[in-house]
Amino acid sequence: MKIILTHEVTGLGAAGDVVDVKDGYARNYLIPRKFAIRWTKGGEKDVEQIRRARKIHEIQTIEQANQVKAQLEGVKVRLAVRSGDAGRLFGSVTPADIASAIKASGGPEVDKRRIELTSPIKTLGAHETSVRLHPEVAAKVNIEVVAA
């Protein structure tokens, strides 16, 4: 099935890209979560609009990405969450929580879709996550999860 990506999908492409994927992947995952729309001849007009919006919001050069990377790696991020007695969280830490904690700590504003968690954060303590700033640049962010 041919689709138009509306958001960046790791391993598949960026917003505005037209890609071929299996029918079930598009129908059951990408389209319901608004990561993609079906490709049509009329949809080609939307591709240019999506690409223009992406150009405005994304980091244009590697130099800019390296500057933001330096800012992110210099920020101490503390995230206060509710937890039980054994240090287990009620739920887990989401990329949206991390993005707001980075902003609250004095760091740059980061899109939650650019934050990549290898596994869900469900315990107190220090954790590391990466933020994909540019196709060639990723920043490592250290997060300290503390009890609220």
C-alpha positions in Angstrom: 0.0 0.0 0.0 1.3 3.4 -0.9 1.0 6.0 1.9 2.1 9.6 2.7 3.8 10.0 6.1 2.5 12.9 8.1 5.1 12.4 11.0 8.6 11.0 11.2 8.6 7.2 11.7 11.9 5.7 12.8 13.2 3.3 10.1 10.5 4.3 7.6 10.9 7.9 6.7 10.2 11.5 7.5 7.0 13.6 7.1 6.1 14.2 3.5 7.7 11.0 2.2 5.7 8.7 0.0 6.5 5.0 0.9 5.2 1.5 0.2 4.3 -0.6 3.3 2.4 -3.7 3.9 -1.4 -3.2 4.0 -1.8 -4.4 7.6 0.9 -2.1 8.9 -0.7 0.9 7.3 -4.3 0.0 8.1 -3.7 -1.1 11.7 -0.9 1.1 12.9 0.2 4.1 10.8 -3.2 5.5 9.7 -5.1 5.1 13.0 -2.3 6.8 14.9 -2.2 9.7 12.3 1.4 8.9 11.3 0.3 8.5 7.7 -2.5 9.1 5.2 -3.5 7.0 2.2 -1.8 8.1 -1.1 -4.1 9.5 -3.7 -3.5 11.7 -6.7 -5.2 14.5 -4.8 -3.0 13.7 -1.8 0.1 14.7 -3.8 -0.8 18.3 -3.1 -0.7 17.6 0.6 2.9 16.3 0.3 4.2 19.7 -0.6 2.4 21.3 2.3 3.7 18.7 4.7 7.2 19.2 3.4 7.0 22.9 3.8 5.8 22.6 7.4 8.6 20.1 8.1 11.2 22.5 6.8 10.0 25.2 9.1 10.1 23.0 12.2 13.2 20.8 11.7 16.7 21.7 12.3 18.2 22.6 9.0 22.0 22.1 9.3 24.3 19.8 11.2 25.9 22.8 12.9 22.5 23.8 14.4 21.9 20.2 15.4 25.3 20.1 17.2 24.5 23.3 19.0 21.2 21.9 20.3 23.0 18.6 21.1 25.5 20.5 23.3 22.6 22.3 25.1 20.7 19.0 25.7 23.7 17.2 27.0 24.6 20.0 29.4 21.1 20.1 31.0 20.4 18.2 34.2 16.9 16.8 33.8 15.0 15.8 36.9 11.5 14.3 36.6 9.3 14.0 39.7 6.8 11.2 39.4 4.5 9.2 41.7 6.0 5.9 42.8 5.4 3.0 45.2 7.5 1.9 48.1 9.8 -0.4 46.1 10.8 2.4 43.7 8.4 1.2 40.9 6.4 3.9 39.2 2.6 4.1 38.9 2.6 3.8 35.1 5.7 4.9 33.1 7.5 7.9 31.9 6.4 9.0 28.4 8.3 11.0 25.8 5.9 13.9 26.4 6.9 13.9 30.1 10.6 13.9 29.1 10.1 16.8 26.6 8.3 18.9 29.3 11.0 18.1 31.9 13.8 19.2 29.4 12.0 22.5 28.8 11.4 23.0 32.6 15.1 22.3 33.3 16.1 25.2 31.0 16.9 23.1 27.9 15.7 23.7 24.4 12.2 22.8 23.3 12.2 19.3 21.9 9.5 17.5 19.9 8.2 14.5 21.8 8.3 12.4 18.6 12.0 12.9 18.4 12.7 11.3 21.8 13.6 7.6 21.4 13.1 5.3 24.4 14.7 1.9 24.1 12.5 0.5 26.9 9.8 2.0 29.1 11.0 3.9 32.1 9.2 2.3 35.1 11.7 2.7 38.0 13.2 5.5 40.0 16.9 6.4 39.3 19.1 7.5 36.5 18.1 6.7 32.9 19.5 7.6 29.5 17.5 8.3 26.4 18.4 9.7 22.9 16.9 12.6 21.0 17.1 12.4 17.2 17.8 16.0 16.2 18.9 15.4 12.6 19.3 12.3 10.5 23.0 12.3 11.4 22.9 13.8 14.9 21.5 12.3 18.1 21.9 13.7 21.6 22.1 11.5 24.7 20.0 12.9 27.6 20.5 11.7 31.2 17.2 11.8 33.1 17.0 11.4 36.9 13.6 10.1 37.9 12.7 11.0 41.5 9.7 10.3 43.7 7.2 13.2 44.0 
